[in-house]
Amino acid sequence: MILVIGGTGTVGRDVVRFLAERGAPVRVLLRSPEKASAFLGLDVDFVRGDLAEPHSLRAAMEGAEKLFLLSSLSPRQAELESNAVEAAAGSGIGLIVKVSALGASSRSDILLVRQHAAVEARIRASGIPTVVLRPHHFMQNLLDQATTIVTEHAFYGAAGGGRFPAVDTRDVAEVAAVTLTTPGHEGRLYRLTGPVALSYTEMAAALGRALGQPVRYVDLPPHEWRERLAQSGTPEWRAADLVRIQEVYATGRGGEPTAHVEQVLGKPARAFSDFARDYAPVLLAASRSAGPGAR
């Protein structure tokens, strides 16, 4: 039995789907039973539990042999995921597949990166065999700006012309499913990227081709990008992280592609053009809901 923590998130939903397609027995930890509707049609078990309630985790792990771990974004992420690791250490879990972040380090000035590093360290201290997945920036993060893409034909940021090899979350999820269900990955660290480093301007052009309408990238000074994020409801800590990440990209330190997705899956990582094509219907649906003036 594989216990999935974070199964309702962008990556986690596809992890559950890929595991089910592979015929693996899956149990999803849910804080509320209503969220089970996200998995209609899949042969999946559910268990109630909350990372903030450590006593609920031991029961959730009974009979589970492997654990997928990726909780939702939070300034408490390290604490909450460490609760899961603590419970796993006393529950007979024999493998943890942990989705972390590229460049995870306790010395980073990015909170998210420090938090993932802390969880990695906690897992190492537990002695539980682990596979660490460190993905680059998600292509799907652009969906946070779906409304502006379809109403203004634009999206915003502060990355300048910096290129970076963003990764499709479906590749991250599929790599997780493979490493949870096939041997030989224990102790490995996979850095997951897309196949090519692109600038936001190049991504905008690909989105435009998929949508059949122009899309442009609008580069903002970091303080203006931070203000825009705040106005959209992004928590201050998360806005600070996003701005800092894009400042790094703007200096040309967006990183180079790796071959780790292809090494694990036996096929190339999805290109940004694949993401744009596959998610064009999602964006066009947002356009329709935005009203007749959206296009």
N, C-alpha and C positions, 0 to 999 in steps of 0.2 A: 504494500500500500504506500502510495506517495501522498504526503500531506502538502497541500499548496497554501502558503500564506501570502496574501496579496493577489488572490485569484480574480478579484473584480477590477484590478487596475489594467492599464493599457497593455502592458506586457503579460500580466498574469492571466488575463482572459484567454490569450492565445496559447499560453503554456498549457492551460487546462484543455483547450481544444486539441492541441497537438498530441498531448498525452492520451486523450480519449481516442484519437484516431489511431494511435499506436497500440491500442488495446490494453494500456496500463491501468491498473486500479487506482482511482484518484479520489481523494477526499479534500474538500475545500473548506478552509476556515472562514466563517462568516460571523460578523458582529450582529447581523440581523437576518432572520430567515427570508425576508422579502427579496434580498439580493440574489437568492437562488434562481430567480426567474431569468437571470442573465445566462443560465446554462441549460435552458430548455432544449430537449432533444439529445443531450449528451448523457452517457451513462456515468454519472458522477454522484458521489456521496457528499453530504454536507454535515458540518459539525459547528455548533455555536462556540465561539471563543473570542477573546479580546486580548490583544497584546498588552494592554494596560492592566489586565487582570491576570497575573501570572498563574494563579490557581486554576484558571480555566484551560490553560495550555497543556498541562499534563494529561488530562482526560482526552483532549483533542488528539494527542499523539499516540494514544494506546493502539497498538497493532500496526502503527506506521513504521516503515523501514527507511524511508528517505524523505527529505524535506526540501521544498523549494521556498526560498525566502526573499521577499521584496515587499516591504510595507510601503504605505503611501507616504508622500512627501510630508515632512513634519520637522520642526526644530527638535523634536524628541525621538527622531528616527533611530538613533544609535541606542538609546535606552530601551525603546520598544522592541527592536529586533534582538537586542541582547537578552531580553526576557525570553524570547523564543529559543535562543541558543542555550540558555540555562535549562529550560524545560527539556530540550532535546538531549542534553547531556545526561539527564536522568531517566530517559525514556526508551533507550535502545535504538535511537536513530543511528543508522550506519553510514549515511551520506547526506551532506548538505550542499545544495547548489545555490549559491548566493549571487544575486545580481548586485554588483557594486557600481563603481564609477571609474572611468578612465582617469589614471593619475592619482588614485586614492592615496592620500598621505595625511598623516597627523600634522604636517607642517603647512598644509595648504591654507590659503586665505579665503577659500570657498567652503562655507559651512557644510554643504552637501557632501563634498569630497572628504572632509574630515570625519563626518559621521560614518560614511561607508568604511573608511580606514579603521575606525574604532570597532566596527562590527567584525571586519575581517580579523582583527587582532583577537577579539573575543572568541571567534570560532577556532582560531589556531590554538588558543589556550585550552579550549575544551578537549582537544585531541580527536575530535570527530573528523573523519575523512571529508574533504571538501573540494568542490570545483568552484572557482571564483570566475565570474564573468564580469569584465569591465567594459561596458559599452561606451561608445562616443555619444555625442549629442544625438538625440532622437529626431529623425525626419518628422515624425508625428507631432513634435512640439509645434510645428507650424500650424497645426489645426487649431491651436489656441487663438490664432488670428483669422479664423475662417470668415468671420463677419466682415472684416476689413478687406480681405482678399476678394470677396464677391461684391461688396458695396462700393469700395474705393479702388478696386483693382490694384491693391497695394498691400504690402506688409512692412513692418518696421523693425528696426534693431539698431545696434551700435557696433557691428562687427567690421565696418568699413569694407574693404575689398578682400579681407582675409578669407582664405580657403580652409575648409575642414571636411573630413570624410564622415559626414553624418551617417548613422546606421538606421535601418528600418527596424522598428520594434518587433515585427514579425520574424526577422532573422534572429533577434535576441531570444525570442520565445522558442523558436525551433531548436536553436542550439541548446537551450535549457532542457527541452524535452529529450533531445538525443543524449545529453550527458546524464540525465536521470534514468535512462532506460538501456544504455549500452555500457559495457565495461571499458576500462582503460583510460578513464578521464580523471580518476581520483588524484588529487594533488596538483592538478593543472590550473593554470591561470590563462584565460583567453581574453585578448583585447579585441573587441568586436567593433568593426567599422564598416562603412560602405566601401565600394570598390574604387571610388575616385573622390578626391578633395575638390569641393566646389565652393564658390562664393555665393552669398545670398542673391547677388544679381543674376548669377547663372541659374540658381534654383528658381528665381522668379520667371526667367525665360522658359524653363521647363514646365512650370505650372501654367503659364500662358498658353503654351502649345497644347497641353492636355485639356485645358478649359475652352480653347478656341477664342480667347480674348486676351488682351494685353494684361500682364501683371508686372508691377515694378517693385523693386526693393527701395525703401526710403531709409537712408542712413541718418541717424540722429546723434548728436553729442550724448555721451553717457548720462549726463544729468537729465536730459530731456527724455531719454528712453526710460530712465528710472521713474520719472514723473508719470509717463504714459502707463507704465506697468501698475503704478499705485492707483491711478484713476480707473484701471480695469479691474481693481479688486485684488491684485496680487499682494500677498503678505509682504511686509517690509523685508524680512529675512530672505525670502525667496527672490524678491526683486534685486536685492544686493548681490545675491549669487549670480543671477542671470546677467546683470550688467558686468560683473567681473569676468564671467566666462567670455562674454563677447569682446571685452577689452583685450583679453588674451588672443582671441582670434584676430582682432584688428592689427595686432603686432606681428602677424605672420606665424604665430605659434599654435596653429590649429591642428598640427599633427599630420602624420602620413597614414595612408591605408595599410591595414594588415591583411593577411590571408587567412586569419583564424576562422572566420565564418565558413569559408570554402573548405578548410581542412576538416572541420567537424561535420559539415553537412554534405560534402562531396559535390557541391554546386556553388556557383558564384553568389556573392552577396547581392541582394537586390539593389539596383541602381536607383538614383533619385527619380529618373524618368518612369520607372516602374511604380514608385510611390505616387507620383503625380497622376499617372494614368488610373491607378486603382482607387485613388481617393477623390478624383474629379467628381464622381457622383455625390459624394458627401458634401463637397463644396457647393455644387450646383443645387443640392437640396437646401443648403443654408441660404443660397441666393433666392430660391423660391419663397422660403419662409420670411425673408427680409422684406419682401414686397415688390411691386412692379418696378420701382425705381432702382432696384439693386444692380441691374445689368445695363 
